[in-house]
Amino acid sequence: MVTLRLAVLALVFVVSSIFGKGQEGALHITSVSAAKQNNDLRVVIAANTTIEAFQKPERSGKVIVLRIPNADIDLHAVQPSCAAAGITVRTERIRNILVLRCTTTVPGEPRLERSGPTSLVLTLGPQGSHNGSPEQSTDTWDLDVIVIDAGHGGVDVGAEGVNGVYEKNITLSIAKRLRDKIHKAFPATKVVLTRDDDTFIELYRRTQIANEANGKLFISIHCNSMPTKPHKARGCETYILRPGRNDDAARVAARENASVKFESSTSRYAKLDEEQLIVATLAQRSFVRFSERLATSIQHEVSKGTGLKDRGVSQAGFYVLVGASMPNILFETAFLSNEEDARYISSAEGQEAVADAMVRALSTYSREWKRSSGR
Ligand SMILES: [Zn+2]
């Protein structure tokens, strides 16, 4: 009996030392308070322990969304001073992420920064009073911004399908579905679309948008096509920027690069011959292996989860990928020159299945990324 009691005590001790420690270290937001300062609104978010990470705030109209991973919030943490200062704060937990939705009519770009290890200050001001502060916090997540590029747009319709569809419409529809699914699967990740309507965006501008948004991943979505239609070639393939000696890859790159003919000035594009491509690839050498991993994951998941055939990962010179300062890929979803592929990729089911598979690929990629960056 004594032995049993001792054993139970020992077990309680072990369990409490494992879990107790975790509890003690758990991050709790203990108070959210606000105050007006001249024209600025300052919201102070205080925690019981060091706030390891937080995401850059996102503003959409009156709503500002803040996300703090691995955090919880105490009941009654939101102080009456918030309402008094003209901001309402609603909180919810999505998986392990604490999401604070702040609503206010105070204008300006929100800025979130540390004020000591255990608190953050959100500042809002009328003329974005801090010059936009391009300096990114080093505390933000590795995969905090994913940029999705819907190929073509506006006057540049892209490939025309055997069923009459335009590539530009398919790519936009998949990009939006992918964005919504990423929001659901990774609530802490911000998604930037290079276009969300039927407008023409110059190729150089697309990676410029990605770089300005401090993207950690650039995904350009396209549809493949053969010069003669209908054609029996089918399936999906993913490209990374690298010199290649494959004629098929060169043909795909030439077709996608032809978008520059709609641009007012093409002089900004150096001819992407073998030598220039080596230079462009060298500029991406620090992250090309990540581009390759994402490409492999996408091929694996999309061919497994959809009716599309796996044509593998290829490499070629795409203008749209050249300027990216982050891992990047170009995904050719399906052949619009093939009747079955065109029907599949034009359908809502096909597009949903492709976007779902891409999210699974991103999930695998994100795990690998974290592992290799020691997180
Ligand atoms: Zn395209």
Residues whose N, C-alpha, C, O or C-beta is under 5 A from the ligand:
A	BS01	ZN	G151 G158 H222 C223 E256
